[in-house]
Amino acid sequence: MSNFVLSLSFWVTFLCCLLCSSQARWHHHSKQKHSHHHKRSYISHPPTPSPSPGDGDYINETNIFDVRGFGAVGDGVADDTEAFKMAWDMACQSDNAAVVLVPYGYSFMIQSTIFTGPCHGHLMLWVDGTLMPPDGPDAWPRNASRRQWLVFYRIDGMSLEGGGVVDGRGQKWWDLPCKPHKGPNGTTLPGPCDSPIAIRFFMSSNLTVQGLKFTNSPQFHFRFDGCKNVHIESIHIKSPGLSPNTDGIHIENTNGVGIYNSVIYNGDDCVSIGSGSYDVDIRNITCGPSHGISIGSLGVRNSRACVTNITVRDSVIKDSDNGVRIKTWQGGYGAVRGITFSNIHMDNVRNPIIIDQFYCLTKDCTNQTSAVSISDIEYTNIKGTYDIRSSPMHLACSDAVPCTNLTLSEIELLPAQGDIVLDPFCWNAYGDLQTLTIPPVSCLQEGLPSSIKLNNDNEYC
């Protein structure tokens, strides 16, 4: 009888342990929504490592396609393009969610390539190693596009994630004679000037980019064209402050975009928002040194441009040429409306708040009467310091199409050096000061201009 009791006790204990272990594993893999509320910080935290591709409960080992299994060498010298294309095609044809795995400890050189869809299920490109293109213009194949490197085309449901690095090896592209020299006169010389965008998503939807480091792109690090439902989280972009045209993230004809908790240090705009973009939310970004966060440029070569419903909030911009900027060319038409910049800290920024409807890259741009209209722009709780080479606020609006409904509140911008506070600059700018500002914006005109034309077809979007 005592042996039976001991045996029964053993099995009861064993089953309890098994049940607890099973519950622990289930909790680890299940997706929980947490209701904890954390106080937001102005300072973006460094991106955190993403979990491994096997952590999701919809992925199994049979759906993980390691590029080494398709012949990739990963020594940084061998051409691994075909191996990546084969791994992509196999994963894309899988009936279930699949992973193309770029393993840690390897560097893979890939030529200019287009990865196409649609795929049968959700596809994840998981990068734990390093991806890199050929090293500069001389190493670039003559029959390959010099305007783009990695292109993802017509994909519905894709993630680009991992803890690895995408290294654009941009230095030799930046040193082309046609690029602005680093000398005192910024001179350029004739010659071929095309440089590849590192990563381009084209006509794709339901995209996630998370956790990776992107560095030294020859031109833009990211470009989204004709996309919808894009989520960018906890990425790190870094290129030298003098690297030309190295925008961090560029958005064109794209909507439903969220960019969160990321760090961008580069030689041009941290984020640039082009025509046809709407419903964009940018939060908790550390930007700079850079050219700031920009809407535009818009209306180039007398084109129509429409941008609406953009929010930039809870972010830091530091050591940059611009803070939050809207820039349009003369001669364009369309509208920029419904823009909110809030809770932004400026640290030694040359133009913290700027609207420039006279944007021009040369000194011989002619005056034109048509312009992209700018209205319903809100600036709230923007504080910090500015570089004294420029005024803290520059609101230069079109002679023919004034800026209207500009709202400013809780603005406090002080010189980074010295004690003299410069006056803001306004031209044809109309709006409302909801609170006292530092410095006072006495040049902002109240109400609406008498010459404004309501329901103007020129502004239709």
Secondary structure, DSSP 8 states (H G I E B T S, - for coil): -HHHHHHHHHHHHHHHHHHHHHHHHHHHHS-----------SS---------GGGSTT--GGGEEEGGGGT---EEEEE-HHHHHHHHHHHHH-SS-EEEEE-TT-EEE--SEEEE---SS-EEEEESSEEE--SSGGGS-TTS-SSEEEEEES-EEEEEE-S-EEE---HHHHTSTTS--SSTT-----S-----EEEEEES-EEEEEES-EEE--SS-SEEEES-EEEEEES-EEE--TT-TT--SEEEES-EEEEEEEEEEE-SS-SEEE-TTEEEEEEEEEEE-SSS-EEEEEE-GGG-EEEEEEEEEEEEEEES-SEEEEEEE-TT-EEEEEEEEEEEEEEEEESEEEEEETT--SSS-----S---EEEEEEEEEEEEEE-TTS-SEEEE--SSS-EEEEEEEEEEEEESSSS-----EEESEEEEE-S--BS--TTSB-S--TT--TT-GGG--
